[in-house]
Amino acid sequence: MGESLKETIARSNELAYTCLEQIAQAGCDRDAVHALLKAYIGYKFLLADDEMGSEDIAALSKASVDKLLANHRKEALQDVSSVCAGASSASTKKVLLIMALQKGLGIRFDARTSGAVKTIDDLAREVCARICDR
């Protein structure tokens, strides 16, 4: 029997946490931070390496929601929280990803920066800038 959705999420969160530790150590090495952020996003969004072809965080977020609903619709719908009117699950997922990343690394983006981050490369640039400014 396969892993439950809850078990998959717990395992992925552990792997994502490991990525955060490695990102903090990589510091100003933007290529390393980029690769680690890509892995982090894959773990947080429950996407396999072959599903991480895009650099666009919104597209990856949508792919994550689509995959979750296709593979675990019943379990996923049991844990649906209320969101702001008009906000899609994919956009909410992207916002939560950026918030978790900031909290995990002890960095902060202002609202304008958070909204301007569109790609993994954008995110790597902003993360490196904050880690290097410490």
Backbone hydrogen bonds in HBPLUS format (Angstrom, degrees):
<---DONOR---> <-ACCEPTOR-->    atom                        ^
c    i                          cat <-CA-CA->   ^        H-A-AA   ^      H-
h    n   atom  resd res      DA  || num        DHA   H-A  angle D-A-AA Bond
n    s   type  num  typ     dist DA aas  dist angle  dist       angle   num
A0008-THR N   A0004-SER O   2.90 MM   4  6.16 158.1  1.94 152.9 159.5     1
A0009-ILE N   A0005-LEU O   2.92 MM   4  6.13 160.4  1.96 152.7 157.3     2
A0010-ALA N   A0006-LYS O   3.03 MM   4  6.25 159.4  2.08 144.8 150.5     3
A0011-ARG N   A0007-GLU O   2.96 MM   4  6.16 163.7  1.99 150.7 154.7     4
A0012-SER N   A0008-THR O   2.91 MM   4  6.05 161.7  1.94 149.1 154.7     5
A0013-ASN N   A0009-ILE O   2.84 MM   4  6.00 152.6  1.92 149.1 156.4     6
A0014-GLU N   A0010-ALA O   3.14 MM   4  6.40 150.2  2.23 143.7 150.8     7
A0015-LEU N   A0011-ARG O   3.13 MM   4  6.45 158.4  2.18 148.5 154.0     8
A0016-ALA N   A0012-SER O   2.83 MM   4  6.05 152.1  1.91 147.3 155.7     9
A0017-TYR N   A0013-ASN O   2.94 MM   4  6.11 152.8  2.02 143.3 150.1    10
A0018-THR N   A0014-GLU O   3.14 MM   4  6.45 151.3  2.22 143.3 150.5    11
A0019-CYS N   A0015-LEU O   3.09 MM   4  6.45 149.4  2.18 142.4 150.6    12
A0020-LEU N   A0016-ALA O   3.01 MM   4  6.42 151.5  2.10 148.3 155.8    13
A0021-GLU N   A0017-TYR O   3.10 MM   4  6.48 157.3  2.15 150.9 155.9    14
A0022-GLN N   A0018-THR O   3.07 MM   4  6.36 156.1  2.13 147.4 153.9    15
A0023-ILE N   A0019-CYS O   2.78 MM   4  6.04 149.9  1.87 153.0 162.2    16
A0024-ALA N   A0020-LEU O   3.00 MM   4  6.24 162.5  2.03 152.1 155.7    17
A0025-GLN N   A0021-GLU O   3.16 MM   4  6.44 146.8  2.28 139.0 147.8    18
A0026-ALA N   A0022-GLN O   2.85 MM   4  6.04 144.4  1.98 143.5 153.8    19
A0027-GLY N   A0023-ILE O   3.15 MM   4  6.42 141.1  2.31 148.7 156.8    20
A0029-ASP N   A0026-ALA O   3.13 MM   3  5.63 170.4  2.14 134.1 136.6    21
A0030-ARG N   A0028-CYS O   2.99 MM   2  5.69 112.6  2.46 114.3  97.4    22
A0033-VAL N   A0029-ASP O   2.89 MM   4  6.14 163.8  1.92 158.2 163.7    23
A0034-HIS N   A0030-ARG O   2.80 MM   4  5.90 156.2  1.86 145.3 152.0    24
A0035-ALA N   A0031-ASP O   3.06 MM   4  6.31 165.8  2.08 148.9 151.6    25
A0036-LEU N   A0032-ALA O   2.95 MM   4  6.15 159.9  1.99 150.8 156.8    26
A0037-LEU N   A0033-VAL O   2.77 MM   4  5.92 152.2  1.84 149.9 157.8    27
A0038-LYS N   A0034-HIS O   2.94 MM   4  6.18 155.0  2.01 150.2 156.9    28
A0039-ALA N   A0035-ALA O   3.10 MM   4  6.40 156.4  2.16 142.5 148.5    29
A0040-TYR N   A0036-LEU O   2.81 MM   4  6.02 160.1  1.85 146.5 152.8    30
A0041-ILE N   A0037-LEU O   2.81 MM   4  6.00 165.3  1.83 154.0 156.8    31
A0042-GLY N   A0038-LYS O   3.00 MM   4  6.19 157.7  2.05 143.4 150.1    32
A0043-TYR N   A0039-ALA O   2.91 MM   4  6.25 157.4  1.96 154.6 160.2    33
A0044-LYS N   A0040-TYR O   2.84 MM   4  6.11 169.0  1.86 157.3 160.5    34
A0045-PHE N   A0041-ILE O   2.78 MM   4  5.78 152.0  1.86 150.2 157.6    35
A0046-LEU N   A0042-GLY O   2.89 MM   4  5.66 103.8  2.49 132.1 147.5    36
A0047-LEU N   A0042-GLY O   2.82 MM   5  4.75 156.4  1.88 141.0 146.2    37
A0046-LEU N   A0043-TYR O   3.26 MM   3  4.99 157.2  2.32  96.9 103.6    38
A0051-GLU N   A0048-ALA O   2.81 MM   3  5.23 156.0  1.87 116.0 124.3    39
A0052-MET N   A0049-ASP O   3.10 MM   3  5.27 163.6  2.13 112.2 115.0    40
A0120-ILE N   A0055-GLU O   2.84 MM  65  5.36 140.3  2.00 140.8 153.7    41
A0060-LEU N   A0056-ASP O   3.02 MM   4  6.34 156.3  2.08 151.2 158.2    42
A0057-ILE N   A0118-LYS O   2.89 MM  61  5.85 157.0  1.94 147.3 154.9    43
A0061-SER N   A0057-ILE O   2.84 MM   4  6.00 152.3  1.91 146.5 154.6    44
A0062-LYS N   A0058-ALA O   2.93 MM   4  6.16 156.9  1.98 145.8 151.5    45
A0063-ALA N   A0059-ALA O   2.90 MM   4  6.13 157.5  1.95 145.2 151.8    46
A0064-SER N   A0060-LEU O   2.92 MM   4  6.13 148.1  2.02 142.6 151.2    47
A0065-VAL N   A0061-SER O   3.02 MM   4  6.35 161.1  2.06 151.3 155.2    48
A0066-ASP N   A0062-LYS O   2.87 MM   4  6.06 168.1  1.88 155.6 159.3    49
A0067-LYS N   A0063-ALA O   2.90 MM   4  5.99 156.9  1.95 143.2 149.7    50
A0068-LEU N   A0064-SER O   2.90 MM   4  6.07 165.2  1.93 151.7 155.9    51
A0069-LEU N   A0065-VAL O   2.96 MM   4  6.15 166.6  1.98 154.6 157.7    52
A0070-ALA N   A0066-ASP O   2.92 MM   4  6.04 151.0  2.00 144.0 152.5    53
A0071-ASN N   A0067-LYS O   2.89 MM   4  5.96 158.0  1.94 154.1 159.1    54
A0072-HIS N   A0068-LEU O   2.77 MM   4  5.40 151.3  1.85 146.0 153.5    55
A0076-ALA N   A0072-HIS O   2.73 MM   4  5.72 171.0  1.74 173.2 176.3    56
A0077-LEU N   A0073-ARG O   2.93 MM   4  5.97 160.2  1.97 150.7 155.3    57
A0078-GLN N   A0075-GLU O   3.19 MM   3  5.30 139.8  2.36  98.5 109.8    58
A0079-ASP N   A0076-ALA O   3.17 MM   3  5.61 154.2  2.24 108.8 116.2    59
A0087-ALA N   A0084-CYS O   3.04 MM   3  5.53 165.4  2.06 134.2 136.6    60
A0092-THR N   A0088-SER O   2.99 MM   4  6.19 160.0  2.03 151.0 157.0    61
A0093-LYS N   A0089-SER O   2.90 MM   4  6.02 153.3  1.97 144.4 151.9    62
A0094-LYS N   A0090-ALA O   3.07 MM   4  6.34 150.4  2.16 143.8 150.9    63
A0095-VAL N   A0091-SER O   3.10 MM   4  6.36 162.0  2.13 148.6 152.6    64
A0096-LEU N   A0092-THR O   2.94 MM   4  6.18 163.8  1.97 153.3 157.8    65
A0097-LEU N   A0093-LYS O   2.93 MM   4  6.10 148.3  2.03 142.4 151.2    66
A0098-ILE N   A0094-LYS O   3.08 MM   4  6.39 162.4  2.11 153.1 156.0    67
A0099-MET N   A0095-VAL O   2.96 MM   4  6.21 157.1  2.01 150.4 157.4    68
A0100-ALA N   A0096-LEU O   2.89 MM   4  6.04 161.4  1.93 148.1 153.0    69
A0101-LEU N   A0097-LEU O   2.93 MM   4  6.13 155.9  1.99 149.2 156.2    70
A0102-GLN N   A0098-ILE O   3.02 MM   4  6.18 162.0  2.05 146.8 151.1    71
A0103-LYS N   A0099-MET O   2.98 MM   4  6.19 166.4  2.00 152.3 156.1    72
A0104-GLY N   A0100-ALA O   2.83 MM   4  5.91 164.5  1.85 148.8 153.8    73
A0105-LEU N   A0101-LEU O   3.00 MM   4  6.09 146.3  2.12 145.9 153.7    74
A0106-GLY N   A0102-GLN O   2.82 MM   4  5.67 120.1  2.18 140.5 155.3    75
A0107-ILE N   A0102-GLN O   3.03 MM   5  4.89 152.6  2.10 137.0 142.4    76
A0106-GLY N   A0103-LYS O   3.30 MM   3  5.08 143.1  2.45  93.2 103.6    77
A0114-SER N   A0110-ASP O   2.96 MM   4  6.24 169.3  1.97 161.7 164.8    78
A0115-GLY N   A0111-ALA O   2.98 MM   4  6.13 158.4  2.03 146.3 152.0    79
A0116-ALA N   A0112-ARG O   2.95 MM   4  6.11 137.0  2.14 139.7 151.9    80
A0116-ALA N   A0113-THR O   3.05 MM   3  4.97 124.1  2.38  94.0 109.0    81
A0117-VAL N   A0113-THR O   3.09 MM   4  6.28 129.0  2.36 149.7 160.9    82
A0123-LEU N   A0119-THR O   3.03 MM   4  6.35 159.9  2.08 148.8 154.1    83
A0124-ALA N   A0120-ILE O   2.82 MM   4  6.08 155.8  1.88 149.4 156.2    84
A0125-ARG N   A0121-ASP O   2.95 MM   4  6.16 159.0  2.00 149.1 154.2    85
A0126-GLU N   A0122-ASP O   3.07 MM   4  6.36 162.5  2.10 150.7 154.6    86
A0127-VAL N   A0123-LEU O   2.87 MM   4  6.02 161.6  1.90 154.4 159.9    87
A0128-CYS N   A0124-ALA O   2.91 MM   4  5.97 169.1  1.92 150.5 154.1    88
A0129-ALA N   A0125-ARG O   3.01 MM   4  6.15 157.5  2.06 144.0 150.7    89
A0130-ARG N   A0126-GLU O   3.17 MM   4  6.38 154.5  2.24 143.1 148.7    90
A0131-ILE N   A0127-VAL O   2.90 MM   4  6.14 162.6  1.93 157.6 163.0    91
A0132-CYS N   A0128-CYS O   2.82 MM   4  5.82 163.0  1.85 153.4 158.2    92
A0133-ASP N   A0129-ALA O   3.20 MM   4  6.18 130.0  2.46 130.1 141.4    93
A0134-ARG N   A0131-ILE O   3.34 MM   3  5.59 161.2  2.38 104.7 110.2    94
